[in-house]
Amino acid sequence: MSFKSLVCLVLSGLAAAQDWNQWRGPGRDGVMAGFKSPASWPRTLEKKWSAVVGGGYSSPVVDNGAVFVFTRDNEEEALVKLDAASGAIAWRKAYPAEFKKNQYALQMAPGPFSTPLVSGGRVYTLGVMGVLTAWDAKTGAVQWRKDFSKSVSTAKLFTGTAMSPVLDSGSLIVHVGDDSGGNVIAYDPAGGGEKWNTRTDGPGYASPVVAVFDGVRQLVTLTDRSAVGFRIADGKQLWTIPYKDEWNENIPTPVIHGKHIIFSGVRKPTTAWRVFQTGGGWSPEKVWENPEISMYMSSPVMDGDLLYGMSSKKKGQFFCLDLKTGKTLWTTQGREGNHVSVLSAGPDLLLLSDTADLIAARKSAAGFEQLARYTVADSKTFAHPVPLGRGLLVKDEKNLTLWRLP
């Protein structure tokens, strides 16, 4: 076996061992399990490969030695499969997906925004106008599709479908709709048969997580005006917490800390709630509220009883918050940028800004400690980075690049 073949084999093995099959990883929490921080971070990172894949803010996913990325090229949405070791494109499958952007969002890309999910030999994508597709992961053949584009309008404040599908308890669950209202729907992931369909508020831009409260398994998410919980078994909406700003911009993914839900939004405080059964229903109870920390597009990561992320205040501040009390432990001075994607990497944080700066920082309740900073693209990087073996996948405006981590 040649040295090159051996390297490819090792990289493929690493990719399979550390699959990142959905939004923010296996736990939907941004945690890079098993990451060991280097003794010292180098001055530069090595580029392993780069491929032109198309536009959009959707994050790549990794499964069984393959990388999948959901992109746009003009009036088409496409799923692209690449070899994880070499970056070679195996196939590209596309469908027509015309999208008229809302007048308030003309500077943003025209999608897609939703991150795919890979499971059971299928890749599930949710397009910017609500087209849900199940693709064969080997061939790219469409196995089934649900098209909600005729019921999605961007005429008001809504700027396009962004939630990333979730698979739990044998159901593939999506939230579709617009400012006028929405539906949370569970499907059979194999054949696409509908299991349940619950009418509710229109979707925000957040992606749901799964939690168990008082023994009941629930889907927890942010709509355009509230935090909500649905019983996964049958879709019943169990509780609602009003949480609305003037632009319907609920974006960050909620965090589950023990029996508490933590969520935040632009121009809104970060808040923790406990939800529990009482009598014949459910009673949300506020635990704490912190008006010093407001998150816009950035979803935080949890490390024990600490929460790390980026606040939108002072044009961007990195922060650390005590999850037990809600107290702000520290913030940086500000002007860190418009957006940052956050990964929990062992004792460190990896922070990717929309201006293509990758920052390694030490986790600490005492203050912000930058370890290294790298430029990893020549254009905007709104997509969430994804670990691949001992590397990091970075999606910019058109390209997908694998950088080797030390």
Number of C-alpha atoms within 10 A of each C-alpha: 5 6 8 9 11 11 12 15 14 14 20 20 16 19 24 18 14 21 22 26 24 26 28 26 21 16 15 20 21 24 21 22 14 9 15 13 16 10 7 9 14 14 8 14 16 13 14 15 16 17 16 14 25 21 23 27 27 25 28 28 28 28 23 19 21 24 26 27 24 31 29 26 17 12 13 14 27 23 22 20 26 21 18 27 24 16 19 15 17 15 14 17 16 16 12 12 21 14 21 14 19 17 13 13 13 11 8 13 15 24 25 26 24 28 29 28 27 25 13 9 13 21 25 28 27 30 30 25 27 26 20 21 20 25 21 17 19 13 13 19 12 15 15 16 16 12 13 15 19 10 14 23 21 18 13 12 17 26 28 29 28 26 28 26 23 23 20 15 8 13 21 20 25 22 32 29 26 27 21 15 16 21 17 22 18 26 18 15 20 15 11 18 12 14 15 17 17 16 16 17 22 24 33 31 27 24 28 27 23 22 21 14 16 10 9 15 17 23 23 24 28 33 30 27 22 20 22 21 25 21 18 22 17 12 20 16 17 18 19 18 17 11 19 20 14 10 12 21 24 29 26 23 28 25 25 19 20 11 14 22 21 22 27 31 27 24 17 20 17 21 21 25 19 17 20 18 15 9 6 6 9 15 16 16 13 14 15 16 19 17 13 15 29 23 26 23 24 25 29 27 25 21 14 9 12 19 21 24 24 31 32 25 19 12 14 22 25 23 21 29 22 17 20 13 13 22 15 18 15 18 20 17 13 15 13 17 17 19 24 32 24 26 28 21 21 17 13 20 25 23 24 26 23 20 19 21 18 23 18 21 18 18 20 16 16 9 15 16 14 13 15 16 19 15 14 23 19 11 14 16 27 28 24 27 27 26 28 30 23 16 21 18 27 25 33 28 20 18 17 25 22 26 20 18 18 15
